[in-house]
Amino acid sequence: MTRVKNTIIEWRPPEVEVVKHVKKLGVTEADPQRYYTQHGDRLYTTEFVQRKLTELGLQDELSLMQEQQTSASQEEIALEKADEYNVRQILNG
């Protein structure tokens, strides 16, 4: 008869050092419709991106993204107001 040997495995979590490296590539203007046509099937929702950035501990990048969105919206509103003003000036001119 064969004797069964018991094997004891001792497991310890690995010692790791996580290095975060984020490369800021900036913001590029693009035609939204053309961009969607080109990349539509690979785009993520804003909520998904925000959740992933939070999960990865990239709050600074999330804040930067939100600031850029706010800035872009404010710039668009300012341009619309300027256009309205210019049209009024031409009509009243």
PDB file with one MODEL, atoms N, CA, C and O in Angstrom:
MODEL        1
ATOM      1  N   MET A   1       0.829  -1.174   0.000  1.00  0.00           N
ATOM      2  CA  MET A   1       0.000   0.000   0.000  1.00  0.00           C
ATOM      3  C   MET A   1       0.886   1.255   0.000  1.00  0.00           C
ATOM      4  O   MET A   1       1.868   1.310   0.740  1.00  0.00           O
ATOM      5  N   THR A   2       0.551   2.265  -0.822  1.00  0.00           N
ATOM      6  CA  THR A   2       1.335   3.496  -0.923  1.00  0.00           C
ATOM      7  C   THR A   2       0.883   4.491   0.134  1.00  0.00           C
ATOM      8  O   THR A   2      -0.301   4.652   0.429  1.00  0.00           O
ATOM      9  N   ARG A   3       1.890   5.143   0.680  1.00  0.00           N
ATOM     10  CA  ARG A   3       1.582   6.182   1.669  1.00  0.00           C
ATOM     11  C   ARG A   3       1.320   7.515   0.976  1.00  0.00           C
ATOM     12  O   ARG A   3       2.054   7.897   0.065  1.00  0.00           O
ATOM     13  N   VAL A   4       0.287   8.217   1.398  1.00  0.00           N
ATOM     14  CA  VAL A   4      -0.042   9.528   0.847  1.00  0.00           C
ATOM     15  C   VAL A   4       0.717  10.570   1.660  1.00  0.00           C
ATOM     16  O   VAL A   4       0.681  10.586   2.890  1.00  0.00           O
ATOM     17  N   LYS A   5       1.413  11.448   0.917  1.00  0.00           N
ATOM     18  CA  LYS A   5       2.151  12.514   1.596  1.00  0.00           C
ATOM     19  C   LYS A   5       1.318  13.784   1.577  1.00  0.00           C
ATOM     20  O   LYS A   5       0.712  14.121   0.560  1.00  0.00           O
ATOM     21  N   ASN A   6       1.290  14.459   2.654  1.00  0.00           N
ATOM     22  CA  ASN A   6       0.602  15.745   2.716  1.00  0.00           C
ATOM     23  C   ASN A   6       1.593  16.839   2.344  1.00  0.00           C
ATOM     24  O   ASN A   6       2.726  16.865   2.824  1.00  0.00           O
ATOM     25  N   THR A   7       1.143  17.740   1.479  1.00  0.00           N
ATOM     26  CA  THR A   7       1.983  18.862   1.079  1.00  0.00           C
ATOM     27  C   THR A   7       1.380  20.133   1.648  1.00  0.00           C
ATOM     28  O   THR A   7       0.183  20.383   1.507  1.00  0.00           O
ATOM     29  N   ILE A   8       2.208  20.923   2.283  1.00  0.00           N
ATOM     30  CA  ILE A   8       1.747  22.193   2.834  1.00  0.00           C
ATOM     31  C   ILE A   8       2.291  23.297   1.943  1.00  0.00           C
ATOM     32  O   ILE A   8       3.495  23.399   1.706  1.00  0.00           O
ATOM     33  N   ILE A   9       1.365  24.124   1.455  1.00  0.00           N
ATOM     34  CA  ILE A   9       1.758  25.253   0.604  1.00  0.00           C
ATOM     35  C   ILE A   9       1.558  26.519   1.410  1.00  0.00           C
ATOM     36  O   ILE A   9       0.472  26.791   1.923  1.00  0.00           O
ATOM     37  N   GLU A  10       2.620  27.278   1.508  1.00  0.00           N
ATOM     38  CA  GLU A  10       2.562  28.540   2.227  1.00  0.00           C
ATOM     39  C   GLU A  10       2.509  29.660   1.196  1.00  0.00           C
ATOM     40  O   GLU A  10       3.394  29.778   0.349  1.00  0.00           O
ATOM     41  N   TRP A  11       1.469  30.476   1.276  1.00  0.00           N
ATOM     42  CA  TRP A  11       1.298  31.531   0.284  1.00  0.00           C
ATOM     43  C   TRP A  11       1.359  32.890   0.962  1.00  0.00           C
ATOM     44  O   TRP A  11       0.738  33.112   2.002  1.00  0.00           O
ATOM     45  N   ARG A  12       2.109  33.786   0.362  1.00  0.00           N
ATOM     46  CA  ARG A  12       2.172  35.170   0.819  1.00  0.00           C
ATOM     47  C   ARG A  12       1.912  36.065  -0.386  1.00  0.00           C
ATOM     48  O   ARG A  12       2.369  35.772  -1.491  1.00  0.00           O
ATOM     49  N   PRO A  13       1.183  37.148  -0.176  1.00  0.00           N
ATOM     50  CA  PRO A  13       0.946  38.054  -1.318  1.00  0.00           C
ATOM     51  C   PRO A  13       2.277  38.623  -1.821  1.00  0.00           C
ATOM     52  O   PRO A  13       3.193  38.850  -1.031  1.00  0.00           O
ATOM     53  N   PRO A  14       2.382  38.848  -3.110  1.00  0.00           N
ATOM     54  CA  PRO A  14       3.638  39.386  -3.646  1.00  0.00           C
ATOM     55  C   PRO A  14       3.864  40.824  -3.183  1.00  0.00           C
ATOM     56  O   PRO A  14       2.915  41.578  -2.966  1.00  0.00           O
ATOM     57  N   GLU A  15       5.103  41.176  -3.041  1.00  0.00           N
ATOM     58  CA  GLU A  15       5.442  42.559  -2.705  1.00  0.00           C
ATOM     59  C   GLU A  15       5.576  43.305  -4.026  1.00  0.00           C
ATOM     60  O   GLU A  15       6.456  43.008  -4.834  1.00  0.00           O
ATOM     61  N   VAL A  16       4.694  44.277  -4.232  1.00  0.00           N
ATOM     62  CA  VAL A  16       4.695  45.015  -5.493  1.00  0.00           C
ATOM     63  C   VAL A  16       4.727  46.512  -5.238  1.00  0.00           C
ATOM     64  O   VAL A  16       4.344  46.993  -4.172  1.00  0.00           O
ATOM     65  N   GLU A  17       5.186  47.220  -6.230  1.00  0.00           N
ATOM     66  CA  GLU A  17       5.167  48.678  -6.194  1.00  0.00           C
ATOM     67  C   GLU A  17       4.452  49.132  -7.456  1.00  0.00           C
ATOM     68  O   GLU A  17       4.897  48.843  -8.567  1.00  0.00           O
ATOM     69  N   VAL A  18       3.344  49.841  -7.285  1.00  0.00           N
ATOM     70  CA  VAL A  18       2.572  50.311  -8.426  1.00  0.00           C
ATOM     71  C   VAL A  18       3.054  51.714  -8.775  1.00  0.00           C
ATOM     72  O   VAL A  18       3.108  52.602  -7.924  1.00  0.00           O
ATOM     73  N   VAL A  19       3.401  51.890 -10.041  1.00  0.00           N
ATOM     74  CA  VAL A  19       3.858  53.192 -10.512  1.00  0.00           C
ATOM     75  C   VAL A  19       2.813  53.730 -11.484  1.00  0.00           C
ATOM     76  O   VAL A  19       2.492  53.101 -12.492  1.00  0.00           O
ATOM     77  N   LYS A  20       2.294  54.905 -11.157  1.00  0.00           N
ATOM     78  CA  LYS A  20       1.286  55.527 -12.006  1.00  0.00           C
ATOM     79  C   LYS A  20       1.990  56.462 -12.986  1.00  0.00           C
ATOM     80  O   LYS A  20       2.721  57.369 -12.590  1.00  0.00           O
ATOM     81  N   HIS A  21       1.752  56.218 -14.264  1.00  0.00           N
ATOM     82  CA  HIS A  21       2.327  57.080 -15.288  1.00  0.00           C
ATOM     83  C   HIS A  21       1.206  57.500 -16.231  1.00  0.00           C
ATOM     84  O   HIS A  21       0.670  56.683 -16.980  1.00  0.00           O
ATOM     85  N   VAL A  22       0.863  58.778 -16.185  1.00  0.00           N
ATOM     86  CA  VAL A  22      -0.203  59.294 -17.034  1.00  0.00           C
ATOM     87  C   VAL A  22       0.412  60.321 -17.967  1.00  0.00           C
ATOM     88  O   VAL A  22       1.083  61.256 -17.531  1.00  0.00           O
ATOM     89  N   LYS A  23       0.176  60.135 -19.238  1.00  0.00           N
ATOM     90  CA  LYS A  23       0.698  61.063 -20.237  1.00  0.00           C
ATOM     91  C   LYS A  23      -0.444  61.963 -20.693  1.00  0.00           C
ATOM     92  O   LYS A  23      -1.432  61.486 -21.252  1.00  0.00           O
ATOM     93  N   LYS A  24      -0.308  63.249 -20.456  1.00  0.00           N
ATOM     94  CA  LYS A  24      -1.343  64.197 -20.857  1.00  0.00           C
ATOM     95  C   LYS A  24      -1.097  64.586 -22.316  1.00  0.00           C
ATOM     96  O   LYS A  24      -0.079  65.188 -22.657  1.00  0.00           O
ATOM     97  N   LEU A  25      -2.050  64.227 -23.155  1.00  0.00           N
ATOM     98  CA  LEU A  25      -1.912  64.482 -24.585  1.00  0.00           C
ATOM     99  C   LEU A  25      -2.624  65.748 -25.028  1.00  0.00           C
ATOM    100  O   LEU A  25      -2.479  66.180 -26.171  1.00  0.00           O
ATOM    101  N   GLY A  26      -3.393  66.343 -24.127  1.00  0.00           N
ATOM    102  CA  GLY A  26      -4.083  67.576 -24.468  1.00  0.00           C
ATOM    103  C   GLY A  26      -5.444  67.315 -25.076  1.00  0.00           C
ATOM    104  O   GLY A  26      -5.945  66.191 -25.075  1.00  0.00           O
ATOM    105  N   VAL A  27      -6.022  68.365 -25.590  1.00  0.00           N
ATOM    106  CA  VAL A  27      -7.359  68.299 -26.168  1.00  0.00           C
ATOM    107  C   VAL A  27      -7.265  68.753 -27.618  1.00  0.00           C
ATOM    108  O   VAL A  27      -6.593  69.735 -27.931  1.00  0.00           O
ATOM    109  N   THR A  28      -7.934  68.038 -28.482  1.00  0.00           N
ATOM    110  CA  THR A  28      -7.937  68.375 -29.896  1.00  0.00           C
ATOM    111  C   THR A  28      -9.363  68.625 -30.337  1.00  0.00           C
ATOM    112  O   THR A  28     -10.266  67.860 -29.997  1.00  0.00           O
ATOM    113  N   GLU A  29      -9.571  69.693 -31.093  1.00  0.00           N
ATOM    114  CA  GLU A  29     -10.909  69.970 -31.592  1.00  0.00           C
ATOM    115  C   GLU A  29     -11.248  68.980 -32.689  1.00  0.00           C
ATOM    116  O   GLU A  29     -10.389  68.595 -33.483  1.00  0.00           O
ATOM    117  N   ALA A  30     -12.510  68.572 -32.725  1.00  0.00           N
ATOM    118  CA  ALA A  30     -12.965  67.635 -33.750  1.00  0.00           C
ATOM    119  C   ALA A  30     -14.441  67.866 -34.014  1.00  0.00           C
ATOM    120  O   ALA A  30     -15.180  68.309 -33.135  1.00  0.00           O
ATOM    121  N   ASP A  31     -14.856  67.563 -35.219  1.00  0.00           N
ATOM    122  CA  ASP A  31     -16.267  67.623 -35.567  1.00  0.00           C
ATOM    123  C   ASP A  31     -16.955  66.441 -34.885  1.00  0.00           C
ATOM    124  O   ASP A  31     -16.639  65.294 -35.201  1.00  0.00           O
ATOM    125  N   PRO A  32     -17.886  66.686 -33.960  1.00  0.00           N
ATOM    126  CA  PRO A  32     -18.491  65.593 -33.189  1.00  0.00           C
ATOM    127  C   PRO A  32     -19.125  64.507 -34.055  1.00  0.00           C
ATOM    128  O   PRO A  32     -18.981  63.321 -33.757  1.00  0.00           O
ATOM    129  N   GLN A  33     -19.819  64.891 -35.114  1.00  0.00           N
ATOM    130  CA  GLN A  33     -20.488  63.898 -35.967  1.00  0.00           C
ATOM    131  C   GLN A  33     -19.466  63.017 -36.683  1.00  0.00           C
ATOM    132  O   GLN A  33     -19.620  61.798 -36.751  1.00  0.00           O
ATOM    133  N   ARG A  34     -18.429  63.647 -37.212  1.00  0.00           N
ATOM    134  CA  ARG A  34     -17.375  62.894 -37.914  1.00  0.00           C
ATOM    135  C   ARG A  34     -16.623  61.985 -36.936  1.00  0.00           C
ATOM    136  O   ARG A  34     -16.293  60.846 -37.266  1.00  0.00           O
ATOM    137  N   TYR A  35     -16.356  62.498 -35.737  1.00  0.00           N
ATOM    138  CA  TYR A  35     -15.660  61.719 -34.714  1.00  0.00           C
ATOM    139  C   TYR A  35     -16.488  60.498 -34.335  1.00  0.00           C
ATOM    140  O   TYR A  35     -15.956  59.396 -34.204  1.00  0.00           O
ATOM    141  N   TYR A  36     -17.806  60.702 -34.157  1.00  0.00           N
ATOM    142  CA  TYR A  36     -18.682  59.588 -33.798  1.00  0.00           C
ATOM    143  C   TYR A  36     -18.737  58.561 -34.924  1.00  0.00           C
ATOM    144  O   TYR A  36     -18.718  57.356 -34.674  1.00  0.00           O
ATOM    145  N   THR A  37     -18.805  59.040 -36.162  1.00  0.00           N
ATOM    146  CA  THR A  37     -18.827  58.127 -37.311  1.00  0.00           C
ATOM    147  C   THR A  37     -17.557  57.285 -37.348  1.00  0.00           C
ATOM    148  O   THR A  37     -17.601  56.090 -37.640  1.00  0.00           O
ATOM    149  N   GLN A  38     -16.431  57.915 -37.052  1.00  0.00           N
ATOM    150  CA  GLN A  38     -15.140  57.218 -37.103  1.00  0.00           C
ATOM    151  C   GLN A  38     -14.932  56.288 -35.905  1.00  0.00           C
ATOM    152  O   GLN A  38     -14.391  55.194 -36.071  1.00  0.00           O
ATOM    153  N   HIS A  39     -15.353  56.702 -34.688  1.00  0.00           N
ATOM    154  CA  HIS A  39     -15.020  55.958 -33.470  1.00  0.00           C
ATOM    155  C   HIS A  39     -16.232  55.457 -32.691  1.00  0.00           C
ATOM    156  O   HIS A  39     -16.068  54.894 -31.609  1.00  0.00           O
ATOM    157  N   GLY A  40     -17.439  55.645 -33.211  1.00  0.00           N
ATOM    158  CA  GLY A  40     -18.676  55.373 -32.480  1.00  0.00           C
ATOM    159  C   GLY A  40     -18.739  54.051 -31.745  1.00  0.00           C
ATOM    160  O   GLY A  40     -19.196  53.997 -30.603  1.00  0.00           O
ATOM    161  N   ASP A  41     -18.285  52.981 -32.387  1.00  0.00           N
ATOM    162  CA  ASP A  41     -18.396  51.669 -31.753  1.00  0.00           C
ATOM    163  C   ASP A  41     -17.384  51.448 -30.643  1.00  0.00           C
ATOM    164  O   ASP A  41     -17.455  50.449 -29.927  1.00  0.00           O
ATOM    165  N   ARG A  42     -16.439  52.376 -30.492  1.00  0.00           N
ATOM    166  CA  ARG A  42     -15.419  52.230 -29.450  1.00  0.00           C
ATOM    167  C   ARG A  42     -15.490  53.332 -28.388  1.00  0.00           C
ATOM    168  O   ARG A  42     -14.596  53.431 -27.546  1.00  0.00           O
ATOM    169  N   LEU A  43     -16.528  54.153 -28.415  1.00  0.00           N
ATOM    170  CA  LEU A  43     -16.650  55.252 -27.462  1.00  0.00           C
ATOM    171  C   LEU A  43     -17.275  54.780 -26.154  1.00  0.00           C
ATOM    172  O   LEU A  43     -18.135  53.899 -26.146  1.00  0.00           O
ATOM    173  N   TYR A  44     -16.833  55.374 -25.053  1.00  0.00           N
ATOM    174  CA  TYR A  44     -17.381  55.076 -23.735  1.00  0.00           C
ATOM    175  C   TYR A  44     -18.215  56.257 -23.264  1.00  0.00           C
ATOM    176  O   TYR A  44     -17.979  57.394 -23.675  1.00  0.00           O
ATOM    177  N   THR A  45     -19.185  55.991 -22.406  1.00  0.00           N
ATOM    178  CA  THR A  45     -19.985  57.083 -21.855  1.00  0.00           C
ATOM    179  C   THR A  45     -19.135  57.864 -20.854  1.00  0.00           C
ATOM    180  O   THR A  45     -18.151  57.355 -20.317  1.00  0.00           O
ATOM    181  N   THR A  46     -19.535  59.091 -20.622  1.00  0.00           N
ATOM    182  CA  THR A  46     -18.835  59.936 -19.649  1.00  0.00           C
ATOM    183  C   THR A  46     -18.842  59.280 -18.273  1.00  0.00           C
ATOM    184  O   THR A  46     -17.836  59.298 -17.565  1.00  0.00           O
ATOM    185  N   GLU A  47     -19.982  58.699 -17.899  1.00  0.00           N
ATOM    186  CA  GLU A  47     -20.110  58.062 -16.587  1.00  0.00           C
ATOM    187  C   GLU A  47     -19.128  56.891 -16.444  1.00  0.00           C
ATOM    188  O   GLU A  47     -18.525  56.707 -15.386  1.00  0.00           O
ATOM    189  N   PHE A  48     -18.974  56.110 -17.507  1.00  0.00           N
ATOM    190  CA  PHE A  48     -18.045  54.972 -17.477  1.00  0.00           C
ATOM    191  C   PHE A  48     -16.611  55.465 -17.275  1.00  0.00           C
ATOM    192  O   PHE A  48     -15.868  54.923 -16.457  1.00  0.00           O
ATOM    193  N   VAL A  49     -16.233  56.497 -18.029  1.00  0.00           N
ATOM    194  CA  VAL A  49     -14.870  57.035 -17.930  1.00  0.00           C
ATOM    195  C   VAL A  49     -14.632  57.598 -16.528  1.00  0.00           C
ATOM    196  O   VAL A  49     -13.582  57.355 -15.933  1.00  0.00           O
ATOM    197  N   GLN A  50     -15.597  58.344 -16.002  1.00  0.00           N
ATOM    198  CA  GLN A  50     -15.457  58.909 -14.659  1.00  0.00           C
ATOM    199  C   GLN A  50     -15.310  57.807 -13.616  1.00  0.00           C
ATOM    200  O   GLN A  50     -14.469  57.908 -12.723  1.00  0.00           O
ATOM    201  N   ARG A  51     -16.121  56.754 -13.722  1.00  0.00           N
ATOM    202  CA  ARG A  51     -16.046  55.645 -12.764  1.00  0.00           C
ATOM    203  C   ARG A  51     -14.683  54.952 -12.839  1.00  0.00           C
ATOM    204  O   ARG A  51     -14.085  54.642 -11.809  1.00  0.00           O
ATOM    205  N   LYS A  52     -14.193  54.711 -14.058  1.00  0.00           N
ATOM    206  CA  LYS A  52     -12.891  54.044 -14.215  1.00  0.00           C
ATOM    207  C   LYS A  52     -11.749  54.904 -13.672  1.00  0.00           C
ATOM    208  O   LYS A  52     -10.851  54.390 -13.005  1.00  0.00           O
ATOM    209  N   LEU A  53     -11.777  56.201 -13.950  1.00  0.00           N
ATOM    210  CA  LEU A  53     -10.733  57.089 -13.423  1.00  0.00           C
ATOM    211  C   LEU A  53     -10.741  57.086 -11.897  1.00  0.00           C
ATOM    212  O   LEU A  53      -9.681  57.081 -11.271  1.00  0.00           O
ATOM    213  N   THR A  54     -11.919  57.090 -11.303  1.00  0.00           N
ATOM    214  CA  THR A  54     -12.036  57.047  -9.844  1.00  0.00           C
ATOM    215  C   THR A  54     -11.496  55.727  -9.311  1.00  0.00           C
ATOM    216  O   THR A  54     -10.745  55.711  -8.335  1.00  0.00           O
ATOM    217  N   GLU A  55     -11.876  54.612  -9.951  1.00  0.00           N
ATOM    218  CA  GLU A  55     -11.400  53.292  -9.524  1.00  0.00           C
ATOM    219  C   GLU A  55      -9.875  53.196  -9.583  1.00  0.00           C
ATOM    220  O   GLU A  55      -9.253  52.531  -8.755  1.00  0.00           O
ATOM    221  N   LEU A  56      -9.284  53.865 -10.569  1.00  0.00           N
ATOM    222  CA  LEU A  56      -7.830  53.804 -10.747  1.00  0.00           C
ATOM    223  C   LEU A  56      -7.089  54.845  -9.914  1.00  0.00           C
ATOM    224  O   LEU A  56      -5.862  54.928  -9.963  1.00  0.00           O
ATOM    225  N   GLY A  57      -7.841  55.642  -9.146  1.00  0.00           N
ATOM    226  CA  GLY A  57      -7.208  56.648  -8.295  1.00  0.00           C
ATOM    227  C   GLY A  57      -6.684  57.845  -9.073  1.00  0.00           C
ATOM    228  O   GLY A  57      -5.704  58.473  -8.674  1.00  0.00           O
ATOM    229  N   LEU A  58      -7.334  58.155 -10.175  1.00  0.00           N
ATOM    230  CA  LEU A  58      -6.879  59.260 -11.024  1.00  0.00           C
ATOM    231  C   LEU A  58      -7.821  60.457 -10.888  1.00  0.00           C
ATOM    232  O   LEU A  58      -8.341  60.966 -11.880  1.00  0.00           O
ATOM    233  N   GLN A  59      -8.034  60.900  -9.640  1.00  0.00           N
ATOM    234  CA  GLN A  59      -8.936  62.016  -9.380  1.00  0.00           C
ATOM    235  C   GLN A  59      -8.459  63.307 -10.038  1.00  0.00           C
ATOM    236  O   GLN A  59      -9.275  64.105 -10.499  1.00  0.00           O
ATOM    237  N   ASP A  60      -7.132  63.522 -10.086  1.00  0.00           N
ATOM    238  CA  ASP A  60      -6.609  64.735 -10.729  1.00  0.00           C
ATOM    239  C   ASP A  60      -7.007  64.778 -12.202  1.00  0.00           C
ATOM    240  O   ASP A  60      -7.409  65.822 -12.716  1.00  0.00           O
ATOM    241  N   GLU A  61      -6.890  63.632 -12.874  1.00  0.00           N
ATOM    242  CA  GLU A  61      -7.232  63.564 -14.281  1.00  0.00           C
ATOM    243  C   GLU A  61      -8.741  63.745 -14.478  1.00  0.00           C
ATOM    244  O   GLU A  61      -9.181  64.348 -15.457  1.00  0.00           O
ATOM    245  N   LEU A  62      -9.521  63.217 -13.537  1.00  0.00           N
ATOM    246  CA  LEU A  62     -10.969  63.378 -13.601  1.00  0.00           C
ATOM    247  C   LEU A  62     -11.335  64.855 -13.447  1.00  0.00           C
ATOM    248  O   LEU A  62     -12.189  65.369 -14.169  1.00  0.00           O
ATOM    249  N   SER A  63     -10.684  65.526 -12.505  1.00  0.00           N
ATOM    250  CA  SER A  63     -10.930  66.960 -12.306  1.00  0.00           C
ATOM    251  C   SER A  63     -10.561  67.750 -13.551  1.00  0.00           C
ATOM    252  O   SER A  63     -11.292  68.654 -13.956  1.00  0.00           O
ATOM    253  N   LEU A  64      -9.429  67.411 -14.158  1.00  0.00           N
ATOM    254  CA  LEU A  64      -8.977  68.091 -15.374  1.00  0.00           C
ATOM    255  C   LEU A  64     -10.001  67.901 -16.492  1.00  0.00           C
ATOM    256  O   LEU A  64     -10.325  68.850 -17.206  1.00  0.00           O
ATOM    257  N   MET A  65     -10.509  66.682 -16.645  1.00  0.00           N
ATOM    258  CA  MET A  65     -11.503  66.393 -17.671  1.00  0.00           C
ATOM    259  C   MET A  65     -12.756  67.229 -17.447  1.00  0.00           C
ATOM    260  O   MET A  65     -13.312  67.790 -18.391  1.00  0.00           O
ATOM    261  N   GLN A  66     -13.202  67.311 -16.186  1.00  0.00           N
ATOM    262  CA  GLN A  66     -14.403  68.081 -15.878  1.00  0.00           C
ATOM    263  C   GLN A  66     -14.178  69.578 -16.116  1.00  0.00           C
ATOM    264  O   GLN A  66     -15.071  70.269 -16.608  1.00  0.00           O
ATOM    265  N   GLU A  67     -12.996  70.075 -15.771  1.00  0.00           N
ATOM    266  CA  GLU A  67     -12.671  71.484 -16.014  1.00  0.00           C
ATOM    267  C   GLU A  67     -12.675  71.784 -17.509  1.00  0.00           C
ATOM    268  O   GLU A  67     -13.173  72.827 -17.932  1.00  0.00           O
ATOM    269  N   GLN A  68     -12.123  70.878 -18.308  1.00  0.00           N
ATOM    270  CA  GLN A  68     -12.076  71.077 -19.755  1.00  0.00           C
ATOM    271  C   GLN A  68     -13.479  71.061 -20.350  1.00  0.00           C
ATOM    272  O   GLN A  68     -13.771  71.824 -21.271  1.00  0.00           O
ATOM    273  N   GLN A  69     -14.355  70.190 -19.828  1.00  0.00           N
ATOM    274  CA  GLN A  69     -15.739  70.157 -20.304  1.00  0.00           C
ATOM    275  C   GLN A  69     -16.434  71.475 -19.990  1.00  0.00           C
ATOM    276  O   GLN A  69     -17.130  72.029 -20.841  1.00  0.00           O
ATOM    277  N   THR A  70     -16.248  71.979 -18.775  1.00  0.00           N
ATOM    278  CA  THR A  70     -16.870  73.232 -18.359  1.00  0.00           C
ATOM    279  C   THR A  70     -16.341  74.384 -19.195  1.00  0.00           C
ATOM    280  O   THR A  70     -17.106  75.234 -19.652  1.00  0.00           O
ATOM    281  N   SER A  71     -15.035  74.408 -19.393  1.00  0.00           N
ATOM    282  CA  SER A  71     -14.405  75.462 -20.175  1.00  0.00           C
ATOM    283  C   SER A  71     -14.911  75.457 -21.615  1.00  0.00           C
ATOM    284  O   SER A  71     -15.196  76.513 -22.179  1.00  0.00           O
ATOM    285  N   ALA A  72     -15.021  74.276 -22.205  1.00  0.00           N
ATOM    286  CA  ALA A  72     -15.501  74.159 -23.584  1.00  0.00           C
ATOM    287  C   ALA A  72     -16.945  74.636 -23.688  1.00  0.00           C
ATOM    288  O   ALA A  72     -17.309  75.311 -24.651  1.00  0.00           O
ATOM    289  N   SER A  73     -17.769  74.289 -22.701  1.00  0.00           N
ATOM    290  CA  SER A  73     -19.173  74.720 -22.709  1.00  0.00           C
ATOM    291  C   SER A  73     -19.272  76.236 -22.590  1.00  0.00           C
ATOM    292  O   SER A  73     -20.060  76.870 -23.292  1.00  0.00           O
ATOM    293  N   GLN A  74     -18.472  76.813 -21.700  1.00  0.00           N
ATOM    294  CA  GLN A  74     -18.496  78.265 -21.511  1.00  0.00           C
ATOM    295  C   GLN A  74     -18.012  78.982 -22.767  1.00  0.00           C
ATOM    296  O   GLN A  74     -18.544  80.028 -23.138  1.00  0.00           O
ATOM    297  N   GLU A  75     -17.006  78.415 -23.414  1.00  0.00           N
ATOM    298  CA  GLU A  75     -16.483  79.011 -24.647  1.00  0.00           C
ATOM    299  C   GLU A  75     -17.539  78.963 -25.752  1.00  0.00           C
ATOM    300  O   GLU A  75     -17.693  79.919 -26.513  1.00  0.00           O
ATOM    301  N   GLU A  76     -18.260  77.850 -25.834  1.00  0.00           N
ATOM    302  CA  GLU A  76     -19.314  77.708 -26.845  1.00  0.00           C
ATOM    303  C   GLU A  76     -20.425  78.729 -26.604  1.00  0.00           C
ATOM    304  O   GLU A  76     -20.924  79.339 -27.549  1.00  0.00           O
ATOM    305  N   ILE A  77     -20.808  78.914 -25.350  1.00  0.00           N
ATOM    306  CA  ILE A  77     -21.849  79.892 -25.007  1.00  0.00           C
ATOM    307  C   ILE A  77     -21.379  81.300 -25.354  1.00  0.00           C
ATOM    308  O   ILE A  77     -22.143  82.095 -25.901  1.00  0.00           O
ATOM    309  N   ALA A  78     -20.123  81.609 -25.038  1.00  0.00           N
ATOM    310  CA  ALA A  78     -19.576  82.939 -25.338  1.00  0.00           C
ATOM    311  C   ALA A  78     -19.571  83.189 -26.846  1.00  0.00           C
ATOM    312  O   ALA A  78     -19.878  84.296 -27.290  1.00  0.00           O
ATOM    313  N   LEU A  79     -19.229  82.183 -27.628  1.00  0.00           N
ATOM    314  CA  LEU A  79     -19.214  82.330 -29.086  1.00  0.00           C
ATOM    315  C   LEU A  79     -20.623  82.544 -29.629  1.00  0.00           C
ATOM    316  O   LEU A  79     -20.827  83.355 -30.533  1.00  0.00           O
ATOM    317  N   GLU A  80     -21.597  81.816 -29.076  1.00  0.00           N
ATOM    318  CA  GLU A  80     -22.990  81.994 -29.509  1.00  0.00           C
ATOM    319  C   GLU A  80     -23.469  83.408 -29.203  1.00  0.00           C
ATOM    320  O   GLU A  80     -24.135  84.033 -30.028  1.00  0.00           O
ATOM    321  N   LYS A  81     -23.129  83.914 -28.010  1.00  0.00           N
ATOM    322  CA  LYS A  81     -23.532  85.273 -27.637  1.00  0.00           C
ATOM    323  C   LYS A  81     -22.866  86.296 -28.545  1.00  0.00           C
ATOM    324  O   LYS A  81     -23.494  87.276 -28.946  1.00  0.00           O
ATOM    325  N   ALA A  82     -21.590  86.070 -28.872  1.00  0.00           N
ATOM    326  CA  ALA A  82     -20.871  86.990 -29.757  1.00  0.00           C
ATOM    327  C   ALA A  82     -21.508  86.985 -31.142  1.00  0.00           C
ATOM    328  O   ALA A  82     -21.645  88.037 -31.766  1.00  0.00           O
ATOM    329  N   ASP A  83     -21.897  85.807 -31.624  1.00  0.00           N
ATOM    330  CA  ASP A  83     -22.555  85.714 -32.924  1.00  0.00           C
ATOM    331  C   ASP A  83     -23.880  86.469 -32.921  1.00  0.00           C
ATOM    332  O   ASP A  83     -24.184  87.192 -33.869  1.00  0.00           O
ATOM    333  N   GLU A  84     -24.670  86.303 -31.856  1.00  0.00           N
ATOM    334  CA  GLU A  84     -25.942  87.018 -31.739  1.00  0.00           C
ATOM    335  C   GLU A  84     -25.711  88.530 -31.737  1.00  0.00           C
ATOM    336  O   GLU A  84     -26.438  89.281 -32.389  1.00  0.00           O
ATOM    337  N   TYR A  85     -24.695  88.961 -30.999  1.00  0.00           N
ATOM    338  CA  TYR A  85     -24.370  90.390 -30.927  1.00  0.00           C
ATOM    339  C   TYR A  85     -23.983  90.904 -32.309  1.00  0.00           C
ATOM    340  O   TYR A  85     -24.431  91.975 -32.720  1.00  0.00           O
ATOM    341  N   ASN A  86     -23.161  90.153 -33.025  1.00  0.00           N
ATOM    342  CA  ASN A  86     -22.721  90.575 -34.358  1.00  0.00           C
ATOM    343  C   ASN A  86     -23.897  90.671 -35.328  1.00  0.00           C
ATOM    344  O   ASN A  86     -23.960  91.599 -36.135  1.00  0.00           O
ATOM    345  N   VAL A  87     -24.821  89.729 -35.257  1.00  0.00           N
ATOM    346  CA  VAL A  87     -25.995  89.758 -36.138  1.00  0.00           C
ATOM    347  C   VAL A  87     -26.831  90.992 -35.809  1.00  0.00           C
ATOM    348  O   VAL A  87     -27.298  91.679 -36.718  1.00  0.00           O
ATOM    349  N   ARG A  88     -27.025  91.279 -34.528  1.00  0.00           N
ATOM    350  CA  ARG A  88     -27.797  92.476 -34.127  1.00  0.00           C
ATOM    351  C   ARG A  88     -27.115  93.746 -34.630  1.00  0.00           C
ATOM    352  O   ARG A  88     -27.780  94.671 -35.097  1.00  0.00           O
ATOM    353  N   GLN A  89     -25.799  93.787 -34.535  1.00  0.00           N
ATOM    354  CA  GLN A  89     -25.051  94.961 -34.989  1.00  0.00           C
ATOM    355  C   GLN A  89     -25.229  95.164 -36.489  1.00  0.00           C
ATOM    356  O   GLN A  89     -25.388  96.293 -36.952  1.00  0.00           O
ATOM    357  N   ILE A  90     -25.203  94.065 -37.250  1.00  0.00           N
ATOM    358  CA  ILE A  90     -25.362  94.163 -38.697  1.00  0.00           C
ATOM    359  C   ILE A  90     -26.780  94.615 -39.036  1.00  0.00           C
ATOM    360  O   ILE A  90     -26.967  95.483 -39.889  1.00  0.00           O
ATOM    361  N   LEU A  91     -27.784  94.028 -38.371  1.00  0.00           N
ATOM    362  CA  LEU A  91     -29.176  94.388 -38.659  1.00  0.00           C
ATOM    363  C   LEU A  91     -29.506  95.800 -38.236  1.00  0.00           C
ATOM    364  O   LEU A  91     -30.290  96.472 -38.906  1.00  0.00           O
ATOM    365  N   ASN A  92     -28.935  96.268 -37.152  1.00  0.00           N
ATOM    366  CA  ASN A  92     -29.223  97.607 -36.643  1.00  0.00           C
ATOM    367  C   ASN A  92     -28.265  98.657 -37.216  1.00  0.00           C
ATOM    368  O   ASN A  92     -28.472  99.861 -37.062  1.00  0.00           O
ATOM    369  N   GLY A  93     -27.214  98.170 -37.879  1.00  0.00           N
ATOM    370  CA  GLY A  93     -26.116  98.975 -38.331  1.00  0.00           C
ATOM    371  C   GLY A  93     -26.379 100.044 -39.246  1.00  0.00           C
ATOM    372  O   GLY A  93     -25.456 100.752 -39.650  1.00  0.00           O
TER     373      GLY A  93
ENDMDL
END
